[in-house]
Amino acid sequence: MSVATASLDPLRVPLPSQEIALEYFDSLETVPPKELVGLWEGKGIPTGHPLDGVLENLGWYGKRFNANMRADALLFQTGGYRLVPIDPAYIPVRLLLRFAQFARTKPARNCFGHLQKALWARGPVASLKALQHRGRTSAAMVYDHQPVIDHFRKIDDGRLLGAMSIKGDDRCYFFLLSRTLPADERAL
């Protein structure tokens, strides 16, 4: 890791580009899938990816990883506290990338709010596995019905850096996950 990325902390200093974010990601410890079990609050990290700011605009809360290595890939917060798992199978990822600028607007947020009930997941929609990415094996979440994999590295005991990769796109969407209450202590 270079001196430039040695002291980066995505909570305090934004990762200004894909290249620096990848360098920081590569410098972090790997993490076994079993260490991810629980509820995690998410926050996007702007790096110039088209999805920067989209999830936050739509009310993204984070992810939940279950002991059976299944996952609620996209949890959104509604009503101030309730967490709603969304099934990404119904979201056209490539179209979302193309129209990401609109997805950061208030009309998009309002539209998504009305669509949430139709998008509710009927159970976990992804699997947690150990996969090789960028030369190292670490926890990854593989979406069941999308060409998407979230790769994880450990920042510290309570935080992970995620790098979402979409098949056919060389860019990664980076996000921070912070451990919260165990999954069974949060209302669904």
Buried (B, 14 or more C-beta within 10 A) or exposed (E): EEEEBEEBEBEEEEBEEBEBBBBBBBBBEBBEBEBBBBBBBBBBBBBEBBBBBBBBBBBBBBBBBBEEBBBBBBBBBEEEEEBBBBBBEEBEBEEBBEBBEEBBEEEBBEEBEEBBEEBEBEEBBBBBEBBEBEEBEBBBBBBBEBEBBBBBBBBEEEBBBBBBBBEEBEBBBBBBBBBBEEBEEBEE
